[in-house]
Amino acid sequence: MTRRDDRDRGEVSTQVILVVPVIVLLLVLAIQAALVFHSGAVAGAAASRGASTAAGAEFAGMVAAVSGVRAASDTVTELGAELATTPTVTMVDGVVTFTVEVRVPRVAPFFSATVTRVVIEPLERTTTEADR
């Protein structure tokens, strides 16, 4: 019986050395994927809020765009993320297009450094009772 124990000696150590790095790699990749999804959700929420603010602003044009950018920036900050670039707003043919790009915290390579979300929303039009 002692001979058999001698042959098995060190087998567990070899298995641990081979398996632990794979488990750690999978854990790091799962964390990075969660960070990418979180950053995407933050970018989507910020783009949606910015587009809603810009589309619903009382005065169309530059004031609406600035208020939308401020709302999107505040949303990103409140949700604990970081903007990669200043949000962009375009207002063409009664439609607001709002783009937000958020940085993704890096834990593992092979993932994108930023996440971009675009929201398109119609401009709100106010009419008087007489114009109905």
N, C-alpha and C positions, 0 to 999 in steps of 0.2 A: 504494500500500500504506500509506502514511502516513495517508491519509484514513480508512481503515478502522480503524486503530489509534486514531485520535482519537475515533471514534464509540464504541468499546468502553471507552474510558477511564472508570474509576469504577464499572463494572458489578459487579466483584467486591466492592468496598467496600459497595455497596448490598445485595448478596446476603448478605454477612456481617452487616450491621446488621440485616437481617430474620430471619436464621436463628439467630444466636447467642442472642438472648433466649428463643426457643422452646426451644432445647436446654437452656438453664439452667433454665427453668421446669419442663420434664419431669424433669430431674435432681433438683430440689428436691422435686417431688411424689413421686418414687420414694423419696427418702430419708424423707420424712414417712410414706409408706405403710409402709415398713419399720419405722419407730419405732412406729407404731400396732400392727402385727402383733407386734412384740417385747413391747410393753407388755401386749398381750392374752395372750401366752404366759406372761409373768411372773404376771399376775393369775390365770390358770388354774392354774398350778403352786402358787401360794400358797394359793388356795382349796382345791385338792385336798389339800395337806398339812395345812392347818388343819382341814378336815373329817375327815380320817383321824385326826388327833390327838384331836379332840373326840369322835369316835365310839368310839375305842379306849381312852379314858381309863378308869382303873379306877373312879373315882367319877363318876357322872353329875351333871349340874347345873352349878353355877357354876365349880367347879374344872376341869371338862372344857372349858367355854367359854373360860375364861381361858388354859388351856394351848393350845387351838386358835388363839386370837388371837395368842398369843406366837409360835407356830410359823409362822403365816402372815406376821406382821410380819418375823420373821427371814428367811424365804424371800425376801420382796420386797427386803430390804436386801442379802442375799447376791447377788441377781441384778442389783443395780445400778439398781433402780427406786425410786420414791417413792410411798407410799400417799397417796391423795387424802382418804380418811376411814378411821376405825378399822374393821376388819373386823367384820361382824355375824354372830351365830350364833343360830339358833333350834333348839330341840329339842322337837319335838311328835310324839306318837304313834310313838315309836321311830325317828324320822328326824331327822338333823342337816342343816340347810340353812345353808350357809356362803357369805357374800357378801364379795368383795374388790373394791375400786375403786382403780385405779392411775392416777397422772398420766401423760400422754403428753407427752414433750418436744416443744415447738413449733418447727417450722422453716418451715412453710407454713400459711396460713390455710385455712379450709374443712374442717378435720378436727376431730374431737371432742377435747376437752381431757382426758377421762378414759376409761378402759375398765373395764367391770364384768364380772366372771365370777361365776357362782353354781354351787356344787357341792352335790348332794344325796346323802347317804350314810346307810345304816341304822346305828343304834346297835348296837354289839357287845354281846352278852349273854354273861356267863360263867355257867356252870352247874357244879355239883359232880357228881362221879361218881354219887352217889346219886340226883340229880335226873334223870339221863338216862333 
